[in-house]
């Protein structure tokens, strides 16, 4: 049985959205072979908000994440982000095996042109943030699956940091896109990393869009859960997970709606 995760009440958010998706559709192929993955999706995420995108397998969750990340373009509609290049974290850690943990975290900073001293300092700060102090010299094969995902999270946060004046690191909240990052982990490690993710999110103020098909995970993590229909993906309903709401009641409500979506698609 998973533990309840305590979340602090966020400050009121102002300013333009960190992510703004308007009327987005995505079609793969053409003619009779065309597959409509997304159809008229609207989604706005405030700066510092944690939103879970929930839906059955094949509903277009990852497709939408790829569009927000700039890895693909919508067939129609617009996608705007406050970050020039949102950071992405996938189910697999995808660390470079020939680099140690520290240099894996440094990599996006190096590619951004940040000097060696500044990026090394930032990498050590981020490894400490994900509770991997003293592990910077370890290669991926020397780390457990959960530790590798922590390194991947630190690297994603490094990518979301961006650049400041003169090519130095800018410690401003970024945009983090997460595609079922804990799906391949065992239940206990997943629970631990969910708690760690919430801690890191609260410490950094990062905007998070988290893709999952797990209702319980979405309720535990997100401030807001957005449900997509089965293909083609459309926003069906949203739930705010306020601190005073009953998690079990919310879980039951969302699960019932998800089952209805899946049943409607099967008919």
N, C-alpha and C positions, 0 to 999 in steps of 0.2 A: 504494500500500500504506500502510495506516495505521500510525502509530507506537504502540509500547507506552507506556501511561501509568503512571507510578509512583504508587502510593498508599501513604500512611503507614498503619501499623497502628493502628486506633482503640483508644481506651481502653475498658475494660469499661463497659458501660452499665447504669445502675441506674434505679430508679423506674418509674412507670407508663408504658405505651406512649404515644408521641406521637400515633399513629393506631391505632384499634382498631375493626375491622369484624367484626361477628359475625352469621352466618346471613343475610347480606343478599341479597335477591332484588329484582329490578326488572322489572315487567311494564308494557309500553306498550299502551294500548288495552284492549278487553274483548271477551268472547265469542269468536266464531270469528276475529275480527280481532286478538286479543291476541298480542303478541310478547313472549316471555320473553327479556330481555336478559341478566340475571344470575340465578343460581340457587344460593342457599346459600353465598355467598362468605364465607370467614373469612380475615382478614389483619391481622396486628399488626406495627407498625413501631416500633422503639425510638427514643428521643430521639437525634437526631444521626445516625441510620442513613440510608444511601442505598440505596433499593430501586427496581429497575426492574420495571415491570409489562409483561410481554411477551405478545404474542398476534397472531393473524392479524387482518386488517381485519374489523371488524364483530363482534368477539368480546365487546365490552362494556367495553373498557379505559377509553375516554373517559367512558362512562356511570358507571363506578365512580368515576372522578376527580371527576365532577360531584357525585356523592353525598357524597364526602368533603369537597368544597369547600362544601357546603351550597347548591348551585345547584339541587338537586332532592332529593326524598325517596325513600327506599326503599319498595317495596311491603310488605316485611317485613324484620325484622332491625334491627340497631342500628349506628350509626356515631358514634364518639366521637373527638374530637381534643383535644389539649392546648392548641390555639390557638383563640381565640374566632372568628377568621376566617382560615383558611389562605390564603396567597397563591397565585395561579394564574398560570402563564405558558403561553401558547398558541403554536401554530406561527407565527402572524403576530404581529409585535411590537405591533400595535394601539396605537401611540403617537398622541396627539392632535397633529395636524399644525400647529395654531396655537400650540402651546406648544414652547419650546425643550427640550433634553434635561434640563436641571436642573429645570425646572418639571414635566416629565412624571414625574420621579422623586419630586418633592415632593408630587404629587397625592394619593396615599393618606395621607400625613402631614397634609396640609391638611384632607382629609375627616375625619380623626380628631381634628381640633381642635388640632393642634400649632401653636405660634406660628411666625411667619414666620422669625425668626432661627434657631430650633432646627431647623426643617425644611430650611432652606437649607444649614445646616452639615452635616446628616445626608446630604442629597442629594449634596453635594460629596464627602463621605467614601465614599459608595457608588459614585459614578462613578469615584473613584480606585481603589476596590477592583476594579472591572471594567476597569481600565486605560483609562479615558477622561478622564484629567486634562486640563483645558483645553478640554473639549468641551461644557461646560454651556450655552453660549450658542448652540449649533448647533440648527437646526430639523431634524426628521426627514428632510426631503428633501435635506439637506446631508450626510447620513450614509450610509455603505454599509449593505447588508443585515446584515452581521455586526455593525456598530456599533449599528444599531437594536436588534438582539437583545440586545446588551450593556446598552443603556439599559433595555430591557424587563426584563432580569434584575435590574438595580439597582432598578427600580421595584417588582418583586416582593419583593425583599429589604426594601425600605422598608415595604411592606405587611405583611410578616411580623414587623417589629420590634415593633409594638404600642405600648402606652402605659405610662408609668411614673407615679410620683407627680406630681400637679399638672399632668398633661397633657404631660410631657416625654417624649422618646424613651427607650425601654427597649431596651438593646442585648443582649437575651437571644435565644438561638436560637429561630427560629420554625419553621413548617411550610411547605414550598414544594412545590406540585403543578405538574408540568410535563407538558404534553400535546404530545409530539413537537415540542419547540421548535426543533430544528435541521433538521427534515425538508425545509424549503423552500430550504435553503442548499446551495451547491456543496460538493464533497467536502473541499476544502482548508480552507474557512472552517469547515465542520462540525468537522473535526479540531481546529482551533485553539480553537473554542468549547467543545468537550468538555474539553480540557485546562484551559481557563479555569474552567469550571464546577467541576471537581474542586478546583482551587486555591481558589476562593471557598467551596466547601462545607467544605473542611478549615479555612479561616480563620475561618469563622463558626459552625460546629457546627450548621448548619441541617439539619432533618430533610427529606429529599427523597423524594418518590414520583414517579418518572419513567416516563411511558408511552411505549412504542416498539414497533414491529414489526420492528426491526432487531436481529438476534441479536448481531452484532459490537458494536454500540453498547452493548447491555446488558452484555456481558461487560467492555467497557472501562471502563464507568462505575460499575456497581453493586457494592455489597458482597453483595447478594443479588438473585437474579433469580427472579421469580415468574411462572410460565407459566399463562395462562388458556386454557381449551378454546374451541373455536368455539362459536357461539351454541347454547344459552345458556351464558354464561361461568361457568366453575367453576375453582377452583384445581386444576391438574393435578399440578404438581410445583414444587419450589423447589431452587435451587442456591446455595450460598455460594461467592463468588468470592475465596477466600483468596489472599493475596499469593504463596504458594508453589505455587499450582495452575498447570497448564499452560493458557494461554488458548486455544490451538488445540484441545486435547483437549476443553476445556469447551465451546468453540464448536461442535465437532462433535456433542457429546452433546446440547446444547440444540437444535441444528438438527434432529437426528434426531427428537427428541421433538416438536418443532413440526410437522414434516412428517407424523408419525403422527397428530397432532391434526387437521390439515387433511384428511388422507386419510380419517380416520374420519368426518368431517363430510360428505365428498363421497359416501360410500357409501350 
